[in-house]
Amino acid sequence: MAEVRVRFPPSPTGYLHIGGARTAIYNWLFAKKTEGKFILRIEDTDAERSTEESIRGILDGLRWLGVTWEEGPYFQSAFAEEHRQAARRLLASGHAYRCFCTAEDLERKRELAREQKLDFHYDETCRNLPPAEVGRLEAEGRPYAIRFKVPRGPGAVVFEDAVYGVIEKRYRDIEDFVILRSNGQPLYVLSNAVDDIRDRITHVIRGQDHLANTPKQVLLYEALDQPLPHFAHMPLTLDPQRRKISKRTHGEVVAVQFYRDHGFLPWALVNFLVLLGWSTPDNREIFSPDELVEVFSLEGINRANSVFDLRKGDAKFFTDPKAISINAHYIRTMPLEELLPYVEAELKAAALWSPAWGGERRSWFAATVDLIRSRYHTLKDFATLGRCYFADDYPMDEDAFHKNVAKHERLRQWLPLLAERLEKLDDFAPGPLEGIIRDLAAEIGIKAGILINAARVVVTGQAAGPGLFDVLAAVDKDRVVRRLRNTGSLLPEQGG
């Protein structure tokens, strides 16, 4: 079998959004699965909207996701003359013709169709102009577009799609479409096909919204005497209101950068995006990179549109709950040494990092991350919920403080007393810590849970977390003693 060659051709008119990222991922996985080539092509022919910033954003987004390419990036604008030459070849071979209709002519015809409540289709005014008339109009310097001459008669364009099966579009339902504007600018339908032919693309894997273009491109392939690639059109990704996910409608929440900046792990996002429109027979949801390459297939792409449950709210639940769940899974389970650099970067971004944690206290840093990661959903949680381990200025859960500390007036004395006992402890480890706390509770005649819950809130600002004795050992003696002694300043003077 010939080498598989796939491509991802984004338009650099904004950031890399999740729909584009999913397309890139599917192509990348298919290339990996078949030991083929993944080509990156930037379709930058929209000069007014294409920007260098967008190009950098697309490349950075793909690199962050771990999506690599063997060829490119190529830039479509560099091949504009090649596209024009293809249009001229089609003109010379009789597969296209000069259209002298002006924009004003076409608008009048569109308006007439609207008045008659009809769909507008080009009426082929210029399709059969006599050669002498064409020559006269050219001699006058009349500008013209080049239109593709769709076959007429009872036939149809027929091709097979790996997802939607056999697709048939009758010739009579395809108007003679423009392939080159009168200003010499090639149309997307032509440029995209010519680029795929030049790049020897064997499989075109793209969104279902491009399916309408495919019959026209099949006609172009045939007219240029080129073999057809295999087509696979993915279902659309919709929001809960069944609207197509787009930059314009949904803003930054659909940008890959948004998830990077809000604490997602790259592979967690890849894993989630793959599931938007693809599945295995057993509906498995978690895959390592090697596992996903092994099981990925075009046959697993669903026909039904997928729904991305966009949500807005606090940092924990700002997006699809499944995305959050998958990210939390990887934070919990990925090898610790792979997680640590991400946590380090997050702490640096939050101005919480100490160089010692990368040096002599690296083992403490690793052990602490391992202790607290099981309850976290994003990397942001290490700098917010986990702030008490890395800094002394951490937020206090007011409800938890009132319930577990403020309503017990005598904790104003008991917690500083606990601090004194802990300060004398030589082995600041979970076992001895538990013994000190339980002994003190028995000595003053209260349930150990009162001291345990109060100490947790004062030391961490939270009512829940890993086992308290492990927490105290991780926070370390000096900080624990200082925070417990400070209990009085946290309480109102009258107590309770």
C-alpha positions as CSV (number, residue, x, y, z in Angstrom):
1,M,0.0,0.0,0.0
2,A,1.2,3.5,-0.8
3,E,2.4,5.6,2.0
4,V,-0.4,7.3,3.9
5,R,-0.2,11.1,3.8
6,V,-2.7,13.3,5.8
7,R,-2.8,17.0,6.4
8,F,-4.1,19.6,8.8
9,P,-4.7,23.0,7.0
10,P,-5.7,25.6,9.5
11,S,-6.5,29.2,8.6
12,P,-4.5,31.6,10.7
13,T,-7.3,34.0,11.5
14,G,-7.3,33.4,15.3
15,Y,-6.1,31.0,17.9
16,L,-6.2,27.2,17.6
17,H,-9.6,26.2,18.8
18,I,-10.7,22.8,20.1
19,G,-12.5,21.9,16.8
20,G,-9.3,22.5,14.8
21,A,-7.3,20.7,17.4
22,R,-9.5,17.7,17.2
23,T,-9.1,17.6,13.4
24,A,-5.3,17.8,13.8
25,I,-5.3,15.0,16.5
26,Y,-7.4,12.6,14.3
27,N,-5.1,13.2,11.4
28,W,-2.0,12.8,13.6
29,L,-3.3,9.6,15.2
30,F,-4.1,8.1,11.8
31,A,-0.6,8.9,10.5
32,K,0.9,7.3,13.6
33,K,-1.3,4.3,13.3
34,T,-0.4,3.7,9.6
35,E,3.2,4.8,9.9
36,G,2.4,7.6,7.4
37,K,3.2,11.3,7.2
38,F,1.4,14.2,8.8
39,I,1.7,17.4,6.9
40,L,1.0,20.9,8.3
41,R,-0.3,23.5,5.8
42,I,-1.2,27.0,6.8
43,E,-4.0,28.3,4.6
44,D,-3.1,31.9,4.8
45,T,-4.7,33.2,1.6
46,D,-7.1,35.5,3.5
47,A,-4.6,38.3,3.7
48,E,-6.9,40.7,5.6
49,R,-7.5,38.3,8.5
50,S,-4.4,36.1,8.6
51,T,-1.8,37.3,11.2
52,E,1.6,36.2,12.3
53,E,0.3,36.1,15.9
54,S,-2.3,33.5,14.8
55,I,0.3,31.4,13.0
56,R,2.4,31.4,16.2
57,G,-0.6,30.5,18.3
58,I,-1.5,27.5,16.0
59,L,2.1,26.2,16.0
60,D,2.4,26.7,19.8
61,G,-0.9,25.0,20.4
62,L,0.0,22.0,18.4
63,R,3.4,21.7,20.0
64,W,1.8,22.0,23.5
65,L,-0.6,19.2,22.7
66,G,2.3,17.0,21.5
67,V,0.9,16.9,17.9
68,T,4.0,16.8,15.7
69,W,4.3,17.0,11.9
70,E,6.8,15.4,9.5
71,E,6.4,18.1,6.8
72,G,5.7,21.8,6.8
73,P,4.5,24.1,7.8
74,Y,3.8,25.0,4.2
75,F,2.0,28.3,3.4
76,Q,-0.8,28.2,0.9
77,S,-0.1,31.8,-0.3
78,A,3.3,30.6,-1.6
79,F,1.5,28.5,-4.2
80,A,-1.0,31.0,-5.5
81,E,0.5,31.0,-9.0
82,E,0.3,27.2,-9.1
83,H,-3.5,27.5,-8.2
84,R,-3.9,30.0,-11.1
85,Q,-2.1,27.7,-13.5
86,A,-4.5,24.9,-12.5
87,A,-7.5,27.2,-13.3
88,R,-6.0,28.0,-16.7
89,R,-5.4,24.3,-17.4
90,L,-9.0,23.6,-16.7
91,L,-10.0,26.5,-19.0
92,A,-7.8,25.1,-21.8
93,S,-9.2,21.6,-21.4
94,G,-12.8,22.8,-21.6
95,H,-13.6,22.0,-18.0
96,A,-14.0,25.7,-17.1
97,Y,-15.0,28.9,-18.8
98,R,-14.7,32.6,-18.6
99,C,-17.6,34.3,-16.7
100,F,-17.9,38.0,-17.6
101,C,-20.9,38.6,-15.2
102,T,-20.2,41.5,-12.9
103,A,-20.9,41.6,-9.2
104,E,-23.8,44.0,-9.9
105,D,-25.3,41.5,-12.5
106,L,-25.1,38.7,-10.0
107,E,-26.6,40.8,-7.1
108,R,-29.6,41.7,-9.3
109,K,-30.2,38.0,-10.0
110,R,-29.9,37.2,-6.3
111,E,-32.4,39.9,-5.4
112,L,-34.8,38.6,-8.0
113,A,-34.5,35.1,-6.6
114,R,-35.1,36.4,-3.1
115,E,-38.3,38.2,-4.3
116,Q,-39.5,35.0,-5.9
117,K,-38.5,33.1,-2.7
118,L,-36.2,30.8,-4.7
119,D,-32.6,29.6,-4.0
120,F,-30.1,31.4,-6.2
121,H,-28.1,29.4,-8.6
122,Y,-25.9,30.9,-11.3
123,D,-27.9,30.8,-14.5
124,E,-24.9,29.9,-16.7
125,T,-25.2,33.1,-18.8
126,C,-21.6,32.8,-19.9
127,R,-21.3,29.0,-20.2
128,N,-22.1,28.8,-23.8
129,L,-20.9,32.2,-25.1
130,P,-19.7,31.8,-28.7
131,P,-15.9,32.0,-29.0
132,A,-16.2,35.2,-31.1
133,E,-18.2,36.9,-28.3
134,V,-15.6,35.7,-25.7
135,G,-12.8,37.1,-27.8
136,R,-14.6,40.4,-28.2
137,L,-15.2,40.8,-24.5
138,E,-11.6,40.0,-23.8
139,A,-10.4,42.4,-26.4
140,E,-12.5,45.1,-24.6
141,G,-10.6,44.4,-21.4
142,R,-13.7,43.1,-19.7
143,P,-12.7,41.4,-16.4
144,Y,-13.8,37.8,-15.9
145,A,-13.8,35.0,-13.4
146,I,-13.2,31.4,-14.2
147,R,-16.0,29.0,-13.4
148,F,-15.9,25.3,-13.4
149,K,-18.2,23.7,-16.0
150,V,-20.2,21.1,-14.1
151,P,-21.3,18.2,-16.3
152,R,-25.0,18.4,-17.2
153,G,-27.4,15.5,-17.7
154,P,-28.8,12.8,-15.4
155,G,-25.5,11.9,-13.8
156,A,-24.1,12.5,-10.3
157,V,-20.9,12.9,-8.4
158,V,-20.4,9.7,-6.3
159,F,-17.8,9.1,-3.7
160,E,-17.4,7.0,-0.6
161,D,-16.8,8.6,2.8
162,A,-15.3,6.5,5.6
163,V,-17.8,7.8,8.1
164,Y,-21.0,8.6,6.1
165,G,-20.8,5.9,3.4
166,V,-21.6,6.5,-0.2
167,I,-22.4,10.1,-1.0
168,E,-24.2,11.1,-4.2
169,K,-24.7,14.6,-5.4
170,R,-26.6,15.1,-8.7
171,Y,-25.0,17.3,-11.3
172,R,-28.1,19.4,-11.6
173,D,-27.8,20.3,-7.9
174,I,-24.3,21.7,-8.3
175,E,-24.0,25.2,-9.9
176,D,-21.0,26.1,-12.1
177,F,-18.8,27.4,-9.3
178,V,-16.1,30.0,-9.4
179,I,-12.5,28.7,-9.1
180,L,-10.7,32.0,-9.9
181,R,-12.0,35.5,-9.2
182,S,-11.7,38.3,-11.7
183,N,-8.9,39.8,-9.6
184,G,-6.8,36.6,-10.0
185,Q,-7.5,35.2,-6.5
186,P,-8.0,31.5,-6.4
187,L,-11.0,30.2,-4.5
188,Y,-10.6,27.8,-1.5
189,V,-12.3,24.9,-3.3
190,L,-9.6,25.0,-6.0
191,S,-6.6,25.9,-3.8
192,N,-7.3,23.2,-1.3
193,A,-7.6,20.5,-4.0
194,V,-4.5,21.6,-5.9
195,D,-2.5,21.7,-2.6
196,D,-3.7,18.2,-1.7
197,I,-2.7,16.9,-5.1
198,R,0.7,18.5,-4.9
199,D,1.3,17.2,-1.3
200,R,0.2,13.7,-2.4
201,I,-2.5,13.5,0.3
202,T,-4.0,10.1,0.4
203,H,-6.6,10.6,3.2
204,V,-8.6,13.8,3.7
205,I,-9.9,13.8,7.3
206,R,-11.8,16.9,8.2
207,G,-15.0,18.3,9.7
208,Q,-18.5,17.4,8.4
209,D,-19.0,21.1,7.5
210,H,-16.6,20.6,4.6
211,L,-18.7,17.8,3.2
212,A,-20.6,20.2,1.0
213,N,-17.3,21.1,-0.8
214,T,-16.3,17.6,-1.5
215,P,-18.4,16.9,-4.6
216,K,-16.9,20.0,-6.2
217,Q,-13.4,18.9,-5.3
218,V,-14.1,15.4,-6.7
219,L,-15.0,17.1,-10.0
220,L,-11.7,19.0,-9.9
221,Y,-9.7,15.9,-9.2
222,E,-11.4,14.2,-12.1
223,A,-10.9,17.1,-14.4
224,L,-7.2,17.4,-13.5
225,D,-6.9,13.6,-14.1
226,Q,-5.8,12.9,-10.5
227,P,-6.8,9.9,-8.3
228,L,-9.2,10.7,-5.5
229,P,-8.0,10.6,-1.9
230,H,-10.0,8.7,0.7
231,F,-12.4,11.0,2.5
232,A,-13.5,10.9,6.2
233,H,-15.7,13.6,7.5
234,M,-16.0,14.0,11.3
235,P,-19.2,15.0,13.0
236,L,-19.5,18.5,14.2
237,T,-18.8,19.6,17.8
238,L,-21.8,21.5,19.2
239,D,-22.5,23.3,22.4
240,P,-25.5,22.4,24.7
241,Q,-27.7,24.7,22.6
242,R,-26.7,22.6,19.6
243,R,-24.7,25.4,18.0
244,K,-21.5,24.7,16.3
245,I,-18.4,25.4,18.4
246,S,-16.7,28.5,17.0
247,K,-14.3,31.3,18.0
248,R,-16.9,33.9,17.1
249,T,-19.7,32.5,19.2
250,H,-17.9,31.1,22.2
251,G,-14.7,33.2,22.6
252,E,-11.6,32.1,24.4
253,V,-13.3,29.1,26.2
254,V,-12.9,27.1,23.0
255,A,-9.2,28.0,22.5
256,V,-6.6,25.4,23.2
257,Q,-4.6,28.1,25.0
258,F,-7.5,28.6,27.5
259,Y,-7.1,25.0,28.7
260,R,-3.3,25.3,28.9
261,D,-3.7,28.5,30.9
262,H,-6.3,26.9,33.2
263,G,-4.3,24.0,34.4
264,F,-4.9,21.2,31.8
265,L,-2.3,18.6,31.1
266,P,-1.7,18.3,27.3
267,W,-2.4,14.6,27.0
268,A,-5.6,15.0,29.1
269,L,-7.0,17.5,26.6
270,V,-6.0,15.3,23.7
271,N,-7.6,12.3,25.3
272,F,-10.8,14.3,25.9
273,L,-11.0,15.8,22.4
274,V,-10.5,12.4,20.8
275,L,-13.7,11.3,22.5
276,L,-15.7,14.1,20.9
277,G,-17.0,12.1,18.0
278,W,-14.9,8.9,18.3
279,S,-15.3,5.8,20.4
280,T,-14.2,2.2,20.8
281,P,-16.7,-0.7,20.9
282,D,-16.2,-1.0,24.7
283,N,-16.6,2.8,25.2
284,R,-13.3,3.1,26.9
285,E,-12.3,6.6,27.8
286,I,-8.7,6.7,29.1
287,F,-5.8,5.9,26.8
288,S,-2.1,6.3,27.0
289,P,-0.5,7.7,23.8
290,D,0.6,4.3,22.6
291,E,-2.7,2.7,23.5
292,L,-4.6,5.4,21.5
293,V,-2.5,5.0,18.5
294,E,-3.0,1.3,18.6
295,V,-6.8,1.4,18.8
296,F,-7.6,4.5,16.7
297,S,-9.4,3.9,13.4
298,L,-11.6,5.9,11.0
299,E,-14.3,3.3,11.6
300,G,-14.6,4.5,15.2
301,I,-15.6,8.0,14.1
302,N,-19.3,8.5,14.9
303,R,-21.9,10.0,12.5
304,A,-23.8,11.8,15.2
305,N,-22.6,15.3,16.3
306,S,-20.9,15.5,19.6
307,V,-21.8,17.9,22.4
308,F,-19.1,19.9,24.3
309,D,-20.8,20.8,27.5
310,L,-19.3,24.3,27.9
311,R,-19.8,25.7,31.4
312,K,-18.8,28.9,33.1
313,G,-18.1,29.1,36.8
314,D,-15.3,28.7,39.3
315,A,-11.9,27.4,38.3
316,K,-12.8,23.8,38.9
317,F,-15.9,23.6,36.7
318,F,-15.4,26.0,33.8
319,T,-15.9,23.4,31.1
320,D,-17.2,20.0,30.2
321,P,-17.3,17.8,33.4
322,K,-15.8,14.9,31.4
323,A,-12.9,17.1,30.4
324,I,-12.3,18.0,34.1
325,S,-12.7,14.3,35.1
326,I,-10.1,13.1,32.6
327,N,-7.7,15.8,33.6
328,A,-8.1,14.9,37.3
329,H,-7.5,11.3,36.4
330,Y,-4.1,12.1,34.8
331,I,-3.1,14.4,37.7
332,R,-3.8,11.5,40.1
333,T,-2.2,8.7,38.1
334,M,0.5,9.9,35.8
335,P,4.1,9.1,36.9
336,L,5.1,11.6,39.6
337,E,8.3,12.6,37.8
338,E,6.3,13.6,34.7
339,L,3.8,15.6,36.8
340,L,6.4,17.5,38.8
341,P,7.6,19.9,36.0
342,Y,4.0,20.9,35.4
343,V,3.4,21.7,39.1
344,E,6.7,23.6,39.2
345,A,5.7,25.7,36.3
346,E,2.4,26.4,37.9
347,L,4.0,27.5,41.2
348,K,6.4,29.7,39.3
349,A,3.6,31.4,37.5
350,A,1.9,32.0,40.8
351,A,5.1,33.4,42.4
352,L,5.1,30.5,44.9
353,W,8.2,28.7,43.8
354,S,11.3,28.3,46.0
355,P,14.6,27.2,44.3
356,A,15.2,24.9,47.2
357,W,12.4,22.7,46.0
358,G,14.3,22.0,42.9
359,G,17.5,21.3,44.9
360,E,18.0,20.1,48.4
361,R,14.3,20.0,49.2
362,R,13.3,18.2,46.0
363,S,12.3,15.1,47.9
364,W,10.0,17.1,50.1
365,F,8.4,18.8,47.0
366,A,7.9,15.5,45.3
367,A,6.4,13.9,48.4
368,T,4.0,16.8,49.0
369,V,2.8,16.9,45.4
370,D,2.2,13.1,45.6
371,L,0.2,13.6,48.9
372,I,-2.1,16.3,47.7
373,R,-2.7,15.5,44.0
374,S,-5.4,12.9,44.5
375,R,-8.0,15.6,45.2
376,Y,-7.1,18.0,42.5
377,H,-8.7,18.6,39.1
378,T,-6.4,21.0,37.4
379,L,-2.8,22.2,37.8
380,K,-4.2,25.5,39.1
381,D,-5.4,23.6,42.2
382,F,-1.8,23.2,43.4
383,A,-1.4,27.0,43.6
384,T,-4.9,27.6,45.1
385,L,-6.1,24.7,47.1
386,G,-2.5,23.6,47.8
387,R,-1.3,27.1,48.6
388,C,-1.0,26.3,52.3
389,Y,1.8,23.9,51.6
390,F,3.9,26.4,49.6
391,A,3.1,29.8,51.3
392,D,1.8,31.3,54.5
393,D,-0.8,33.5,52.9
394,Y,-3.5,31.0,52.1
395,P,-7.3,31.5,51.9
396,M,-9.5,30.5,54.8
397,D,-12.8,28.7,54.2
398,E,-15.0,30.8,56.4
399,D,-17.7,28.2,56.7
400,A,-15.2,25.5,57.7
401,F,-13.6,27.9,60.2
402,H,-16.9,28.8,61.9
403,K,-18.0,25.2,62.1
404,N,-14.7,23.7,63.3
405,V,-12.9,26.5,65.1
406,A,-14.9,29.6,66.0
407,K,-17.8,27.9,67.7
408,H,-15.5,26.2,70.2
409,E,-14.3,29.0,72.4
410,R,-11.7,27.0,74.2
411,L,-9.8,26.1,71.0
412,R,-8.3,29.6,71.6
413,Q,-6.2,27.9,74.3
414,W,-6.2,24.3,73.1
415,L,-4.6,24.8,69.7
416,P,-1.7,26.9,71.0
417,L,-1.3,24.2,73.7
418,L,-1.1,21.7,70.9
419,A,1.5,23.9,69.2
420,E,3.7,23.7,72.3
421,R,3.5,19.9,72.4
422,L,4.3,19.6,68.7
423,E,7.2,22.0,68.9
424,K,8.9,19.5,71.4
425,L,8.4,16.6,69.0
426,D,11.7,15.5,67.5
427,D,10.2,13.1,64.9
428,F,7.7,15.2,63.1
429,A,6.1,12.2,61.3
430,P,2.5,11.0,61.0
431,G,2.7,8.4,63.7
432,P,4.1,10.6,66.5
433,L,1.9,13.5,65.4
434,E,-1.2,11.3,65.8
435,G,-0.1,10.2,69.2
436,I,0.4,13.8,70.5
437,I,-3.0,15.0,69.2
438,R,-4.9,12.0,70.6
439,D,-3.1,12.2,73.9
440,L,-3.9,15.9,74.3
441,A,-7.6,15.3,73.4
442,A,-7.8,12.6,76.1
443,E,-6.0,14.8,78.6
444,I,-8.4,17.8,78.2
445,G,-11.5,15.4,77.9
446,I,-12.7,16.0,74.4
447,K,-13.1,13.9,71.3
448,A,-9.9,13.8,69.2
449,G,-12.0,14.8,66.2
450,I,-12.5,18.3,67.6
451,L,-8.7,18.9,67.7
452,I,-8.1,17.1,64.4
453,N,-10.8,19.1,62.5
454,A,-9.8,22.4,64.1
455,A,-6.1,21.9,63.4
456,R,-6.8,21.0,59.8
457,V,-8.8,24.2,59.2
458,V,-6.3,26.5,60.9
459,V,-3.2,24.9,59.2
460,T,-4.7,24.5,55.7
461,G,-7.7,26.8,55.5
462,Q,-9.8,23.8,54.4
463,A,-12.1,21.3,56.0
464,A,-11.1,18.3,53.8
465,G,-7.9,16.9,52.4
466,P,-5.5,14.0,52.9
467,G,-5.1,12.5,56.4
468,L,-4.3,15.3,58.8
469,F,-1.2,13.7,60.2
470,D,0.3,13.3,56.7
471,V,-0.7,16.9,56.1
472,L,1.0,18.3,59.2
473,A,4.2,16.4,58.3
474,A,4.2,17.8,54.8
475,V,3.5,21.4,55.9
476,D,6.5,21.0,58.3
477,K,7.0,21.8,62.0
478,D,7.8,25.5,62.0
479,R,4.8,26.4,59.8
480,V,2.4,24.1,61.8
481,V,3.5,25.5,65.2
482,R,3.3,29.1,64.0
483,R,-0.2,28.7,62.5
484,L,-1.6,26.9,65.5
485,R,-0.2,29.6,67.9
486,N,-1.8,32.2,65.7
487,T,-5.3,30.8,66.3
488,G,-6.2,33.5,68.7
489,S,-5.7,36.2,66.1
490,L,-8.1,34.5,63.8
491,L,-10.9,34.5,66.4
492,P,-12.9,37.5,67.5
493,E,-12.1,38.8,70.9
494,Q,-15.3,37.7,72.5
495,G,-14.9,34.2,71.0
496,G,-17.6,32.0,69.6
